């Protein structure tokens, strides 16, 4: 037996006045579509009494099949999908498909392995790949982590009248890759200049860009890189990931920065691919080469700020010291 509500609908639609009254509740006015005399209907709930198919008035939805739209979203970065889901309701519902977030999670934590990722998914994130992406700490690979450091150096006195001082500014740059490798560079150059060489091809041409390895355990990052030369030196970095918002992972606190000479008996040039295994378990004050003793640095420990590649040209970190003498990472 049909419900009373279902039987009353045809009688109400006989009156144009009643029809207009219903439309103001069931039709959403969109000012940018009023120019074309079109209205956008909301998605009909499951079990709705209305069986009339609704034609999507948006031109992109009529021209682009759902299969192609799915392929476009599958090739987007998760942060781009986050912006795309703000376009319309259909895109928002489509982007919530777990397939997109599963692929992003398996790529971001590929070092953990697929089996371990599935275990963590079920035990900590209730089987939601999107929740795992937002809440589980991870290093970002779509930009550079930048640490801006400044210090004051006394200049040369002129005629004993003035005692000039210089504000020196330099940067630490780190770019991570999902494979467990990273690029490291110390430079006084601005972000927009360094971003051009922080890639595998550019690192081969720039001798000041060093390649290393890292591991991620919870929110702790252990990284190591070798400075080559007559007396090879290992740089060990310990970092802690955090974010200004959920899922941002746009800050890294520098917990320790240690340089230590490498003993020829313990290290050979072929061991650069396993530098993390060589320095594993070493203490911060543990010296392995008397010519290059271990040094735990306590300066230049400003937290790292993440700068996406699309923002390297407009980042405030490009400002000179006369316009920004000190930067607060937040």
HUGIPE-V419072 format. One line per field, one symbol per residue. ss: DSSP state (H for helix, E for strand, L for the rest). A space follows every 50 residues. Layout:
ss: ???
This chain:
ss: LLLHHHHHHHHHHLLHHHHHHHHHHHEELLHHHHLLLLLEELLLLLLLLL LLLLLLLLHHHHHLLHHHHHHHHHLLLHHHHHHHLLLLHHHHHHHLLHHH HHHHHHHHLHHHLHHHHHHHHHHHLLLLHHHHHHHLLLLLLLEEEEEEEE EEEELLLELLLELLEEEEEEEEEEEELLLLEEEEEEELLLHHHHLLLLLH HHHHHLLLEEEEEEEEELLEEEEEEEELLLLLEEEEEEEEEELLLLLLLL EEEEEEEEEEELLLLLLLHHHHHHHHHHHLLLLLLLLLLLLLLLEELLLL LLLEEEEEHHHLLLLHHHLLLLLLLLLLLL
